[in-house]
């Protein structure tokens, strides 16, 4: 019965691409997924993190390691 918080950041995109993640989606407890709309062909990377209650201290929150999600648009 704990709330998780999520953080998403575009960390890589092709030259000239303007793809980004809106501020409400960058750090939220409302959604665990986002939509990324690539605007150029090439390689993209989004960093994802989850924050939750530490198992050894239920009064403390901790962020997970950043997990990269990579995809290519042809």
Secondary structure, 3 states (H helix, E strand, C coil): CCCCEEEEEEEECCCCCCCCCCHHHHEECCCCCCCCCCCCCEEEEEEEEEEEEECCEEEEEEECCCEEEEEEEC
